[in-house]
Amino acid sequence: MWYNFYININSKKMKRKIILNLAMSLDGYIAKKDGGFDWIKGDGDKSNDTEKQFSFPTFIESLDMVVMGKRAFLDAPSGTMEMFKNQKVYVASNQKLDTEHNVEFISGDIVNQILELKKEKGKNIWLFGGAGSIDPFIKADVIDEYIVGIIPIILGEGIPLFFENNPKLELHLNESTVQEGVVILRFSKRK
């Protein structure tokens, strides 16, 4: 899977960040039209792998909060919520669903609610998806870091990562890694 890569993350030395981390097809989609993401995998060829790799477990350890939309919550593969047992999960939805104790449903201005939570002491915040819940954060220019795994596939259609009418955001490439054809790009805001 695209998330089995290594990146040097030391959350104790960093200021708390809002991080968008997800996979997208070469043509910019983060899911099929039906929400499926079984296509998120490498091509199996390790000949271009970089020495440094992204470590998903290390990334998860650097977090204490996960933000996702209702559809991403409902479509998440089995075991996803177990992976977040040590993080508080905020689901953007007007509807409250049956869930475990570490999930809280939020509605309204989710960007400002998360920005208020960001002021509290803690680890990083992961914008998990989907596109509809991520879009207001992009438009508000409050994402501190973008980690995007480019999957070696052209889907042709699906749910795009970026909607229209985004502000111009100048970014700096901090790191790039490759594993089995998946290119992981880590960007931060340009200073």
C-alpha positions as CSV (number, residue, x, y, z in Angstrom):
1,M,0.0,0.0,0.0
2,W,1.0,3.6,-0.6
3,Y,1.3,4.4,3.1
4,N,4.1,2.0,3.8
5,F,6.8,4.6,3.4
6,Y,9.3,6.4,5.6
7,I,9.5,10.1,6.5
8,N,11.4,11.6,9.4
9,I,8.7,13.0,11.7
10,N,9.6,14.1,15.2
11,S,6.4,15.7,16.6
12,K,8.1,16.7,19.8
13,K,10.3,19.3,18.1
14,M,7.6,20.6,15.7
15,K,4.8,23.1,16.2
16,R,1.4,21.5,15.9
17,K,0.4,21.3,12.2
18,I,-2.6,20.6,10.2
19,I,-1.5,18.0,7.6
20,L,-3.3,16.9,4.5
21,N,-2.1,13.3,3.7
22,L,-3.7,11.2,1.1
23,A,-3.2,9.4,-2.2
24,M,-4.3,10.5,-5.6
25,S,-4.2,9.2,-9.1
26,L,-1.9,10.8,-11.6
27,D,-5.0,12.6,-13.0
28,G,-5.8,14.1,-9.6
29,Y,-8.6,11.8,-8.2
30,I,-8.6,10.7,-4.6
31,A,-11.4,8.1,-5.0
32,K,-13.5,6.5,-7.7
33,K,-17.0,8.1,-8.2
34,D,-18.4,5.4,-5.9
35,G,-15.9,6.4,-3.2
36,G,-13.8,3.2,-3.8
37,F,-10.0,3.3,-3.4
38,D,-9.0,-0.3,-4.1
39,W,-6.7,1.2,-6.8
40,I,-4.3,2.7,-4.1
41,K,-1.3,0.6,-4.5
42,G,2.1,0.6,-6.3
43,D,3.1,-1.1,-9.4
44,G,5.3,-3.7,-7.7
45,D,8.5,-2.4,-9.3
46,K,11.2,-1.6,-6.7
47,S,13.9,-0.5,-9.2
48,N,13.2,3.2,-8.6
49,D,12.7,3.0,-4.9
50,T,14.5,5.7,-2.9
51,E,16.6,4.8,0.1
52,K,14.5,6.9,2.4
53,Q,10.9,5.7,2.7
54,F,7.7,7.0,4.2
55,S,6.6,5.3,7.5
56,F,2.9,5.4,8.0
57,P,3.1,4.1,11.6
58,T,5.5,7.0,12.4
59,F,3.1,9.4,10.8
60,I,0.2,8.0,12.8
61,E,2.3,8.3,16.0
62,S,2.8,12.0,15.2
63,L,-0.9,12.7,15.4
64,D,-3.5,13.1,18.1
65,M,-6.4,14.2,15.9
66,V,-8.0,13.1,12.7
67,V,-10.5,15.1,10.7
68,M,-12.8,13.5,8.1
69,G,-16.1,13.9,6.3
70,K,-19.1,11.6,6.8
71,R,-18.6,9.8,3.5
72,A,-14.9,9.1,4.3
73,F,-15.9,7.9,7.7
74,L,-18.6,5.6,6.3
75,D,-16.4,4.4,3.3
76,A,-13.3,3.8,5.4
77,P,-12.0,0.2,5.1
78,S,-12.5,-2.2,7.9
79,G,-9.9,-1.6,10.6
80,T,-9.4,2.1,9.9
81,M,-11.1,3.3,13.1
82,E,-9.0,0.7,15.1
83,M,-5.9,2.4,13.6
84,F,-7.1,5.7,15.2
85,K,-7.7,4.2,18.7
86,N,-5.1,6.7,20.1
87,Q,-6.4,9.7,18.2
88,K,-9.5,11.8,18.6
89,V,-11.5,11.6,15.4
90,Y,-13.7,14.5,14.3
91,V,-16.3,13.7,11.6
92,A,-17.9,16.6,9.7
93,S,-21.5,15.7,9.6
94,N,-24.9,17.1,10.7
95,Q,-26.0,13.5,11.3
96,K,-24.8,11.6,14.4
97,L,-24.1,8.0,13.7
98,D,-23.4,5.0,16.0
99,T,-19.7,4.8,16.7
100,E,-16.9,4.2,19.2
101,H,-16.0,6.6,22.0
102,N,-13.1,8.5,20.3
103,V,-15.3,9.9,17.5
104,E,-17.0,13.3,17.7
105,F,-19.4,14.7,15.1
106,I,-18.9,18.4,14.2
107,S,-20.9,20.6,11.9
108,G,-21.0,24.3,10.8
109,D,-17.7,26.1,10.4
110,I,-15.4,23.1,10.8
111,V,-12.3,25.1,9.8
112,N,-12.6,27.5,12.7
113,Q,-13.5,24.7,15.1
114,I,-10.3,22.8,14.1
115,L,-8.2,25.9,14.3
116,E,-9.4,26.5,17.9
117,L,-8.4,22.9,18.7
118,K,-5.1,23.4,17.0
119,K,-4.3,26.1,19.6
120,E,-4.4,23.5,22.3
121,K,-1.3,21.6,23.3
122,G,-1.0,18.4,21.3
123,K,0.4,16.6,18.3
124,N,-0.4,17.1,14.7
125,I,-3.9,17.1,13.0
126,W,-4.5,14.9,10.0
127,L,-7.0,15.9,7.3
128,F,-7.9,12.4,6.3
129,G,-10.6,13.2,3.6
130,G,-12.8,13.4,1.8
131,A,-12.5,16.1,-0.8
132,G,-15.6,18.0,0.4
133,S,-14.4,18.3,4.0
134,I,-10.8,19.1,2.9
135,D,-11.8,21.9,0.4
136,P,-12.7,24.6,3.1
137,F,-9.2,24.1,4.7
138,I,-7.6,24.6,1.3
139,K,-9.6,27.7,0.5
140,A,-8.9,29.1,4.0
141,D,-5.1,28.4,3.5
142,V,-4.7,26.8,6.9
143,I,-3.0,23.6,5.9
144,D,0.6,23.6,7.1
145,E,1.8,20.5,5.2
146,Y,0.6,18.6,2.2
147,I,1.8,14.9,1.9
148,V,0.5,13.5,-1.4
149,G,1.1,10.0,-2.7
150,I,0.9,9.9,-6.5
151,I,-0.4,6.5,-7.4
152,P,0.8,5.2,-10.9
153,I,-2.7,5.0,-12.4
154,I,-5.0,7.3,-14.4
155,L,-8.5,6.8,-13.3
156,G,-10.2,8.9,-15.9
157,E,-12.9,10.0,-13.5
158,G,-13.6,10.1,-9.8
159,I,-13.6,12.5,-6.9
160,P,-11.0,15.2,-7.4
161,L,-8.6,16.4,-4.7
162,F,-8.9,20.0,-5.7
163,F,-12.1,21.8,-6.4
164,E,-12.3,25.1,-8.4
165,N,-11.7,28.6,-7.1
166,N,-8.8,27.8,-4.8
167,P,-6.5,30.6,-3.8
168,K,-3.0,30.6,-5.1
169,L,-0.8,28.7,-2.6
170,E,2.9,28.7,-3.0
171,L,4.5,25.6,-1.6
172,H,8.0,24.3,-1.0
173,L,8.9,20.7,-1.7
174,N,10.5,19.4,1.5
175,E,10.9,15.8,0.4
176,S,10.1,13.2,-2.2
177,T,10.3,9.4,-1.9
178,V,9.4,6.5,-4.2
179,Q,8.3,3.0,-3.3
180,E,7.0,0.6,-5.9
181,G,6.1,3.3,-8.3
182,V,4.3,5.5,-5.8
183,V,5.8,9.0,-5.5
184,I,5.3,10.6,-2.1
185,L,5.7,14.4,-2.2
186,R,5.8,16.4,1.1
187,F,5.2,20.2,0.7
188,S,5.0,23.0,3.2
189,K,3.9,26.6,2.7
190,R,6.6,28.7,1.1
191,K,8.0,31.4,3.5
